[in-house]
């Protein structure tokens, strides 16, 4: 399958309760242990912020009677009051917050470097913008905030995020950088 056909075959749906364990597994395989969330944290975010937990799925075309989807990547976020990602925003979900704080963007190792993460992030941004525009005059969300490692800076810039500088957050042994995308 060529690159365009592969990307076009992706299906984006909110991660359901049955796929939370798979999402947690993907993160534990792709992140250092000190950065990976627990299954309990995944379950909490899925129940508290369902429309902020988007999955990228591939369809199993071998099944003729029903469509079986396999989770190959996801974006998981919560809402916060602060205009940037903070230690506090990492801890809980404020359903009245206006800042979408992305905690994780993760893709199965078998599907990395194929454009899944960027495609998924663009879909995510579009959904957030649409949801905000379909609300009231003030909008539901004002911005998306995240922190990332230095080697991921070009990826987030390519997706339209603005680098705000080195983060005040200390998490693990590496430096983190703040990014924001105004909606």
HUZI-V965332 format. One record per residue. RES is the residue in three letters. PHI is phi in degrees with one decimal (none if undefined). PSI is psi in degrees with one decimal (* if undefined). OMEGA is omega in whole degrees, -180 to 180 (NA if undefined). Layout:
BEGIN
<<RES,PHI,PSI,OMEGA> <RES,PHI,PSI,OMEGA>>
END
This chain:
BEGIN
<<UNK,none,130.8,179> <UNK,-75.8,169.2,-174> <UNK,-58.4,-48.0,-178> <UNK,-62.6,-44.5,179> <UNK,-62.3,-39.8,179> <UNK,-62.8,-50.4,-180> <UNK,-61.7,-41.6,179> <UNK,-65.7,-22.3,-179> <UNK,-82.5,-10.3,180> <UNK,-66.8,141.8,177> <UNK,-118.8,128.4,-180> <UNK,-106.6,122.6,179> <UNK,-142.8,155.7,176> <UNK,-68.7,140.1,-177> <UNK,-68.8,124.0,-179> <UNK,-89.9,173.0,-176> <UNK,-60.8,-30.0,-179> <UNK,-70.6,-24.2,-177> <UNK,-100.5,0.4,-180> <UNK,-61.7,-42.9,-180> <UNK,-62.4,-40.8,178> <UNK,-64.5,-41.7,178> <UNK,-61.1,-44.3,178> <UNK,-61.0,-40.7,178> <UNK,-63.2,-44.1,179> <UNK,-59.7,-43.1,-179> <UNK,-66.6,-42.4,-179> <UNK,-65.9,-26.9,177> <UNK,-80.4,-24.5,-174> <UNK,-108.2,-8.5,-177> <UNK,-123.3,151.6,173> <UNK,-61.4,149.8,-177> <UNK,-54.1,-36.3,-179> <UNK,-72.5,-11.7,179> <UNK,-105.4,-15.3,-177> <UNK,-81.4,141.6,176> <UNK,-81.3,161.1,176> <UNK,-83.3,163.9,175> <UNK,-60.2,-37.1,179> <UNK,-61.5,-40.4,179> <UNK,-66.9,-42.0,176> <UNK,-59.4,-46.2,-179> <UNK,-61.9,-42.3,179> <UNK,-60.7,-50.4,-177> <UNK,-64.3,-39.9,179> <UNK,-61.7,-39.2,-179> <UNK,-79.9,-33.8,-176> <UNK,-86.9,-28.5,-173> <UNK,-138.2,52.7,-175> <UNK,-52.2,-44.3,-177> <UNK,-78.2,4.7,175> <UNK,-111.7,12.2,-177> <UNK,-125.8,87.6,-173> <UNK,-101.8,133.8,179> <UNK,-109.7,149.6,171> <UNK,-104.7,124.3,-175> <UNK,-121.3,149.5,169> <UNK,-111.8,141.0,179> <UNK,-89.0,139.2,175> <UNK,-84.4,101.8,-176> <UNK,-75.4,-6.8,-180> <UNK,-76.5,-18.7,-180> <UNK,-86.7,123.6,-178> <UNK,-95.9,-26.4,-176> <UNK,-84.1,-29.5,178> <UNK,-153.1,160.2,-178> <UNK,-88.3,117.9,176> <UNK,-103.6,124.7,-179> <UNK,-105.9,141.2,177> <UNK,-114.4,125.3,178> <UNK,-72.5,121.8,179> <UNK,-117.2,-6.5,179> <UNK,-171.7,164.1,179> <UNK,-160.7,160.3,170> <UNK,-123.3,130.0,-178> <UNK,-127.5,128.2,-177> <UNK,-139.4,167.8,170> <UNK,-133.9,173.2,177> <UNK,-104.9,148.7,178> <UNK,-142.6,162.3,175> <UNK,-80.0,-34.4,-175> <UNK,-66.6,147.3,180> <UNK,-76.0,-5.5,176> <UNK,-139.0,168.7,-180> <UNK,-67.7,129.3,180> <UNK,-130.8,167.5,175> <UNK,-58.2,-39.9,-180> <UNK,-63.4,-41.7,-179> <UNK,-67.9,-18.5,177> <UNK,-76.6,-17.9,-171> <UNK,-94.2,-27.9,-176> <UNK,-150.9,169.6,180> <UNK,-110.7,123.6,176> <UNK,-104.0,104.7,-175> <UNK,-61.9,-12.5,180> <UNK,-102.8,1.8,180> <UNK,-67.8,158.0,-180> <UNK,-111.2,-5.2,179> <UNK,-106.9,121.3,175> <UNK,-84.0,116.9,-179> <UNK,-102.8,107.9,179> <UNK,-76.9,121.6,178> <UNK,-92.1,-39.4,-173> <UNK,-145.9,135.5,163> <UNK,-125.9,119.5,-173> <UNK,-139.7,138.4,178> <UNK,-129.4,138.4,176> <UNK,-50.9,137.8,-179> <UNK,-53.8,-33.4,-179> <UNK,-67.5,-19.1,-174> <UNK,-117.5,10.4,179> <UNK,-73.0,157.1,179> <UNK,64.1,28.1,178> <UNK,-122.9,8.2,177> <UNK,90.3,5.2,-177> <UNK,-63.8,-47.7,-176> <UNK,-62.1,-45.3,-179> <UNK,-66.6,-43.6,178> <UNK,-61.1,-43.8,180> <UNK,-64.4,-41.5,-180> <UNK,-66.9,-39.6,177> <UNK,-64.1,-41.9,176> <UNK,-61.4,-42.7,-179> <UNK,-61.5,-48.1,179> <UNK,-60.8,-44.1,180> <UNK,-60.7,-44.1,179> <UNK,-62.8,-42.1,180> <UNK,-64.7,-43.0,178> <UNK,-62.3,-45.2,180> <UNK,-62.6,-43.5,180> <UNK,-64.1,-39.0,179> <UNK,-66.1,-42.6,-179> <UNK,-69.3,-27.5,-180> <UNK,-85.6,1.6,178> <UNK,-91.7,-132.7,-178> <UNK,-99.0,-173.3,-178> <UNK,-62.4,-28.6,-178> <UNK,-81.9,-14.2,-178> <UNK,76.5,153.2,-180> <UNK,-83.3,-43.0,-179> <UNK,-118.8,144.4,178> <UNK,-104.6,-31.4,-175> <UNK,-160.5,166.1,171> <UNK,-117.1,133.6,179> <UNK,-127.0,150.1,177> <UNK,-159.2,165.4,170> <UNK,-121.5,149.9,-180> <UNK,-149.1,165.9,174> <UNK,-75.9,158.5,-176> <UNK,-56.6,-39.9,-177> <UNK,-67.2,-14.5,179> <UNK,-95.5,-1.3,-179> <UNK,-54.2,-49.2,-180> <UNK,-59.8,-35.9,179> <UNK,-60.9,-49.2,-178> <UNK,-70.0,-32.8,175> <UNK,-65.0,-39.6,178> <UNK,-61.7,-31.8,180> <UNK,-82.9,-2.3,176> <UNK,101.5,2.5,179> <UNK,-76.9,151.8,179> <UNK,-105.8,126.4,178> <UNK,-73.1,125.3,-180> <UNK,-100.6,-10.0,178> <UNK,122.7,-173.3,180> <UNK,-67.5,137.3,-178> <UNK,-78.3,150.5,174> <UNK,-78.1,-15.0,-178> <UNK,-74.4,131.6,175> <UNK,-112.6,118.1,-174> <UNK,-144.8,106.4,-175> <UNK,79.2,-153.5,-175> <UNK,-102.1,-10.9,-176> <UNK,-97.5,160.1,173> <UNK,-73.4,148.2,176> <UNK,-119.5,154.2,-179> <UNK,-128.0,139.3,-179> <UNK,-86.0,136.3,174> <UNK,-130.3,147.3,177> <UNK,-139.6,144.7,172> <UNK,-129.5,113.9,179> <UNK,-75.9,135.1,-180> <UNK,-96.6,*,NA>>
END
